[in-house]
Amino acid sequence: MKLLQYSLIVFVISSLLTILSCTEPPSYPNEPQIEYVGINKRTILQGSSTAARDTLIITFSFTDGDGDVGSDSTNLFLRDSRDNSLIPNRLFPIPEQGSGNGVSGEITLRIPNKVAGPNVCCIFPDRRVCQTDPRYAQDTFSYLIEIKDRAGNLSNRIRTETITILCQ
């Protein structure tokens, strides 16, 4: 009797494992989809001084059904909410995963705040940038982010939290 019970339990467990191992891989749309994960800091010194050498780190997840995310051309777009200026960038090709063509993962974008090169800077009402002015102690903005795959499909857009720049 006990042998029959053990055999039945082993059969049920084996059947469940077989069924669970035959699941379909996830099906993603061909257009990339992105989802905001977070940012490492919400306050930063502007990049015009040597004391302000710091980095914003933005993380977001992605999926792409046809697996063609990344290329050698511009395919990552950040827009500054203050003036809608475009900061083009690129994602290098991301290898396909598993037996399906879809890919998913996380992207970590680092925006160095340095004296020479791109800066995270205050923009004053008179359009001056990367300067100090006692009338304006801080500035705020956010980034709007979008990616494009090799087929030219644009993702949805995501926005970071508001970032405060100390204009010292």
matplotlib code that plots the C-alpha trace (Angstrom):
import matplotlib.pyplot as plt

x = [0.0, 2.8, 4.6, 1.5, 1.2, 4.9, 4.6, 1.5, 3.3, 6.4, 4.1, 2.3, 5.5, 7.1, 4.0, 4.0, 7.7, 7.3, 4.4, 6.2, 9.3, 7.4, 6.3, 6.5, 9.2, 7.7, 6.2, 7.2, 6.0, 8.5, 8.7, 11.0, 9.2, 11.0, 10.1, 11.7, 13.6, 15.3, 18.0, 20.9, 20.4, 17.9, 20.2, 23.5, 26.0, 26.2, 29.2, 31.1, 33.3, 35.9, 34.0, 31.0, 32.6, 29.8, 27.6, 23.9, 23.0, 19.6, 18.4, 15.5, 14.4, 13.6, 12.0, 12.1, 10.2, 12.5, 15.7, 17.2, 18.0, 21.3, 23.4, 26.4, 24.2, 22.2, 19.4, 19.0, 17.5, 17.3, 15.4, 15.9, 12.5, 13.7, 14.3, 13.5, 17.1, 18.1, 21.1, 21.7, 23.5, 23.7, 23.2, 25.6, 24.0, 22.5, 22.8, 19.7, 18.7, 17.8, 16.0, 13.5, 14.4, 13.1, 15.4, 14.9, 17.1, 18.2, 20.1, 22.2, 22.9, 25.8, 25.8, 29.1, 29.0, 32.5, 34.2, 35.2, 32.5, 28.7, 27.6, 24.5, 24.1, 21.7, 19.8, 18.9, 15.8, 18.1, 19.3, 22.8, 24.1, 26.7, 27.3, 26.6, 24.2, 23.1, 19.6, 19.2, 20.3, 19.0, 17.3, 15.1, 14.6, 13.9, 14.9, 12.5, 14.0, 13.2, 15.1, 15.0, 15.8, 17.6, 14.3, 13.5, 10.8, 10.6, 9.9, 7.4, 8.8, 9.6, 10.5, 12.9, 11.9, 12.7, 16.4, 17.5, 20.8, 22.6, 23.8, 26.7]
y = [0.0, 2.4, 1.6, 2.5, 5.9, 6.7, 5.7, 8.0, 10.9, 10.4, 10.2, 13.4, 15.4, 14.1, 15.1, 18.6, 19.1, 18.0, 20.4, 23.3, 22.7, 23.0, 26.6, 29.0, 31.8, 35.2, 37.0, 40.6, 43.2, 44.0, 47.6, 48.1, 48.7, 50.5, 50.9, 53.3, 51.7, 54.6, 57.1, 57.2, 60.7, 63.5, 66.4, 67.2, 70.1, 71.7, 70.6, 73.8, 73.5, 71.0, 70.1, 69.0, 65.9, 63.4, 61.1, 60.6, 56.9, 56.2, 52.6, 51.3, 47.9, 46.9, 44.3, 43.8, 41.1, 40.9, 41.2, 44.0, 46.5, 48.4, 49.4, 51.5, 54.6, 56.9, 54.9, 56.2, 59.6, 61.8, 65.1, 67.7, 68.9, 72.5, 73.3, 70.0, 69.7, 66.3, 64.4, 61.6, 58.4, 54.9, 51.4, 48.8, 45.7, 43.4, 39.7, 37.5, 35.4, 31.7, 30.0, 32.9, 36.2, 38.4, 40.1, 41.7, 43.3, 46.4, 49.4, 51.6, 55.0, 57.0, 60.8, 62.1, 65.6, 66.9, 70.2, 69.3, 67.7, 67.3, 68.8, 68.8, 72.6, 75.2, 77.1, 80.6, 82.5, 84.6, 81.3, 81.4, 78.0, 76.5, 79.7, 80.8, 83.6, 84.4, 85.1, 81.4, 78.9, 75.8, 74.5, 71.5, 69.2, 65.6, 63.5, 62.0, 58.8, 56.8, 54.1, 52.9, 49.4, 48.6, 48.3, 51.9, 51.1, 53.6, 52.6, 54.2, 57.2, 57.2, 60.1, 60.3, 61.9, 65.6, 66.3, 69.3, 71.0, 73.2, 76.2, 77.0]
z = [0.0, 0.9, -2.3, -4.3, -2.4, -3.1, -6.7, -7.1, -5.4, -7.6, -10.7, -9.8, -9.0, -12.3, -14.3, -12.8, -13.4, -17.0, -17.6, -15.9, -18.0, -21.2, -20.7, -23.6, -23.5, -22.9, -25.9, -26.2, -28.8, -31.5, -30.3, -27.4, -24.1, -21.2, -17.6, -15.2, -12.3, -10.5, -10.1, -7.6, -6.4, -6.7, -5.8, -7.5, -7.6, -11.1, -13.1, -13.6, -10.5, -9.7, -6.5, -8.6, -10.2, -9.7, -11.7, -12.1, -12.6, -14.2, -14.4, -16.5, -17.7, -21.3, -23.4, -27.2, -29.0, -32.1, -30.1, -32.2, -29.4, -29.7, -32.6, -33.6, -34.2, -32.0, -30.4, -26.8, -26.4, -23.3, -23.3, -20.7, -19.3, -19.0, -22.7, -24.4, -25.5, -26.9, -25.5, -28.0, -26.9, -28.0, -26.7, -28.1, -29.6, -27.0, -27.7, -28.1, -25.1, -25.2, -28.0, -28.7, -30.4, -27.6, -25.2, -21.8, -19.2, -17.4, -18.7, -16.4, -17.8, -16.3, -16.8, -15.6, -14.2, -15.0, -15.8, -19.3, -21.3, -20.7, -17.5, -15.3, -15.1, -14.0, -16.7, -15.6, -16.9, -19.1, -20.7, -19.1, -18.2, -15.9, -14.0, -10.4, -9.6, -6.0, -7.2, -8.3, -5.7, -7.5, -10.7, -11.2, -14.2, -15.2, -18.2, -20.7, -22.0, -25.2, -27.1, -30.7, -32.1, -35.3, -37.2, -36.3, -33.7, -30.9, -27.4, -25.0, -23.1, -19.4, -17.1, -14.2, -10.9, -10.5, -10.0, -8.1, -9.2, -6.6, -8.6, -6.3]

ax = plt.figure().add_subplot(projection="3d")
ax.plot(x, y, z, "-o")
ax.set_aspect("equal")
plt.show()
